[in-house]
Amino acid sequence: MTAFGISPAVADAFPDTLIALVTATGVHGHEPWPHTAAALENLEQQLADGSWQPTDETDPRIEAWHAAYRSFGTNPRRIRPSVDALGRRFVKKGTLPRINPAVDSYNAVSVRHGLPAGAFDLDHVTGDVDIRHADGSEEFTPLGEPDTIENPKPGEIIYTDTTGVLTRHWNHRDAHRTRVTEDSTHVAFVLETLRADRDGHLLKTAAHELQGLLLPHAEQTRVYYLSPDQPQAGA
């Protein structure tokens, strides 16, 4: 079992953090996921007819992430939180990316609810996963760039396991090593808010929506929550 944990320093800096950890085992990534396809198409139709817009940087959900990024030295208009970047791309192109069913599922839930989301192939995670400040010595290989090695800046918040960094700038970009593909069968998905006092119910709704998309295509799914009061959960 892989444990996910929030470091005391991150918990102190962001006391209203709430992270949903949605795990799925026995994932069938090579078959069609019609409910996920329909969710993407529905969002695209709503955007096209003007009945709905993704959150942008004027929304309190995105503003909170911009403030967090600035607090650890990242310019959020140059290096954007994942949900911010996804929403901007969606508005510009009018369509959401199709990567694979598992990734498409969390993208649909992320943009619909205005919450950052990501996922890790647990078969490629080593040891436990910590959410902590970088010390500057860690190494990160960006998704899609297997020959690139970066070093997060000291103080930057990262997800990391015993081998290296899994995300940079908290949720800006995922690592290549733990990327989710059609072949991934044991996956941990995360959804995040920095304002559980305001958006905790929204996060829980989003987590159960994601679980609902996964259920027909996995042998088992579970939902856990991480917070400063409950800083560790198993996957």
C-alpha positions in Angstrom: 0.0 0.0 0.0 1.2 3.5 -0.9 0.7 6.2 1.7 0.1 9.8 0.7 1.0 12.4 3.3 0.9 16.2 3.8 4.0 17.5 5.5 3.6 19.6 8.7 5.1 22.6 7.0 2.6 22.5 4.1 -0.3 21.9 6.6 0.8 24.9 8.6 1.1 27.1 5.5 -2.2 26.0 4.0 -4.4 25.1 6.9 -7.6 24.8 4.8 -6.2 22.3 2.4 -8.4 19.3 1.5 -7.2 16.7 -1.0 -9.4 13.8 -2.3 -7.5 10.7 -3.1 -9.5 8.4 -5.4 -7.9 5.0 -6.0 -8.8 2.5 -8.6 -7.5 -1.0 -9.0 -8.0 -3.4 -11.9 -8.5 -0.5 -14.3 -9.6 -1.4 -17.9 -8.0 1.3 -19.9 -8.3 -0.2 -23.4 -12.1 -0.4 -23.5 -14.4 2.5 -24.4 -15.6 4.6 -21.4 -18.9 6.0 -22.8 -19.8 8.0 -19.7 -16.5 9.8 -19.8 -16.9 10.5 -23.5 -20.4 11.9 -22.8 -19.1 14.1 -20.0 -16.5 15.6 -22.3 -19.0 16.2 -25.1 -21.5 17.7 -22.7 -19.0 20.2 -21.5 -18.0 21.1 -25.0 -21.6 21.6 -26.0 -22.2 23.9 -23.0 -19.2 26.0 -23.8 -20.3 26.2 -27.5 -23.8 27.3 -26.7 -22.7 29.8 -24.0 -24.6 28.1 -21.1 -21.4 27.5 -19.1 -17.8 28.7 -18.9 -14.8 27.2 -17.1 -13.4 29.0 -14.1 -10.7 31.6 -14.8 -8.3 33.6 -12.6 -11.1 35.9 -11.4 -12.8 33.0 -9.7 -12.0 32.5 -6.0 -11.1 28.9 -6.6 -8.3 29.9 -9.0 -7.4 33.0 -7.1 -6.5 30.8 -4.1 -4.1 28.8 -6.2 -2.5 31.9 -7.7 -1.9 33.2 -4.2 -0.4 29.9 -3.1 1.9 29.8 -6.1 3.1 33.3 -5.4 3.8 32.3 -1.8 6.4 29.7 -2.9 7.9 31.9 -5.6 6.1 30.8 -8.7 4.5 33.3 -11.1 1.0 31.8 -11.7 0.5 33.7 -14.9 3.6 32.2 -16.4 3.4 28.7 -14.7 -0.3 28.1 -14.2 -2.1 25.7 -11.8 -3.3 22.7 -13.9 -7.0 23.6 -13.7 -6.3 27.2 -14.8 -4.3 26.0 -17.8 -6.8 23.4 -18.8 -9.7 25.9 -18.6 -7.8 28.5 -20.7 -6.9 25.9 -23.3 -10.6 24.7 -23.4 -11.9 28.2 -24.0 -9.3 28.8 -26.8 -9.8 25.5 -28.6 -13.4 24.7 -27.8 -12.5 21.1 -27.1 -10.9 19.2 -24.3 -7.9 16.9 -25.0 -8.5 13.2 -25.5 -5.5 11.4 -23.8 -6.9 8.1 -22.6 -10.1 7.3 -20.6 -8.6 7.6 -17.1 -6.9 10.9 -17.8 -10.0 12.2 -19.7 -12.1 11.4 -16.7 -10.2 13.5 -14.3 -9.9 16.3 -16.8 -13.6 16.4 -17.2 -14.2 16.5 -13.5 -11.4 19.1 -12.9 -12.7 21.6 -15.5 -16.3 21.1 -14.5 -15.8 21.9 -10.9 -12.8 24.3 -11.1 -10.5 22.1 -9.0 -7.0 20.9 -9.9 -6.7 17.2 -10.6 -4.0 14.7 -11.4 -3.2 11.0 -11.3 -0.3 8.6 -10.7 0.3 5.1 -11.9 1.0 3.4 -8.6 2.9 0.6 -10.2 5.6 3.2 -11.0 5.5 5.0 -7.6 8.3 3.9 -5.2 7.6 4.0 -1.5 5.2 6.6 0.0 4.2 10.0 -1.5 4.8 13.2 0.4 3.4 16.6 -0.3 6.2 18.9 0.9 8.5 21.8 0.2 11.4 21.1 -2.1 14.9 21.5 -0.8 16.4 22.0 -4.3 18.2 18.7 -4.6 15.3 16.7 -6.0 15.1 15.7 -9.7 12.0 15.9 -11.9 11.4 14.5 -15.4 8.5 16.3 -17.0 5.6 14.4 -18.6 6.4 13.9 -22.3 10.1 14.7 -21.9 11.8 11.5 -20.6 15.3 12.8 -21.3 14.8 16.1 -19.4 15.9 16.6 -15.8 14.8 19.6 -13.8 15.4 20.6 -10.2 12.5 22.2 -8.4 13.4 25.5 -6.6 13.9 25.3 -2.8 10.5 26.1 -1.2 8.4 25.0 -4.1 5.7 22.6 -3.1 6.0 19.2 -4.8 4.6 15.7 -4.7 7.5 13.3 -4.3 8.2 9.6 -3.7 11.5 7.9 -2.7 12.8 8.1 -6.3 12.0 11.6 -7.3 9.5 14.4 -7.9 6.0 13.5 -9.2 4.6 17.0 -9.6 6.2 20.5 -9.8 4.6 23.7 -8.5 2.2 21.6 -6.5 -0.1 20.8 -9.4 1.3 22.5 -12.5 2.9 19.5 -14.2 3.2 15.7 -13.6 6.2 13.5 -14.0 6.8 11.2 -17.0 7.6 8.2 -14.8 4.2 7.9 -13.1 2.1 9.1 -16.0 -1.2 7.2 -16.5 -1.6 5.4 -19.8 -4.1 2.8 -21.2 -2.0 0.1 -19.6 -2.2 1.5 -16.1 -4.2 -0.8 -13.8 -3.5 0.7 -10.4 -4.1 4.4 -10.3 -4.4 7.1 -7.6 -6.3 10.3 -8.6 -6.1 13.5 -6.7 -8.5 16.5 -6.5 -7.4 19.5 -4.5 -8.7 22.7 -2.8 -7.0 25.2 -0.6 -10.4 26.4 0.8 -12.1 23.4 2.5 -14.1 25.9 4.5 -15.7 27.2 1.3 -15.3 24.4 -1.3 -15.1 21.2 0.8 -18.5 20.0 -0.3 -17.7 20.8 -3.9 -14.5 18.7 -3.6 -16.4 15.8 -2.2 -19.0 16.0 -5.0 -16.3 16.1 -7.6 -14.5 13.1 -6.0 -17.7 11.0 -6.1 -18.3 12.1 -9.6 -14.9 10.9 -10.6 -15.4 7.6 -8.7 -18.7 7.2 -10.7 -16.8 7.5 -14.0 -14.2 4.9 -12.8 -16.6 2.3 -11.3 -17.7 0.6 -14.5 -14.1 0.2 -15.6 -12.3 -0.9 -12.4 -12.5 -3.8 -10.1 -12.4 -1.6 -7.0 -12.5 2.1 -6.2 -12.1 4.0 -2.9 -12.1 7.6 -1.8 -9.9 9.0 1.0 -9.3 12.5 2.2 -6.1 14.3 3.3 -6.1 17.4 5.4 -4.0 19.0 8.1 -6.2 17.2 10.6 -5.8 13.9 8.8 -2.5 14.3 7.0 -2.0 10.7 5.8 -4.1 8.2 3.8 -3.3 4.9 2.1 -3.7 4.0 -1.6 
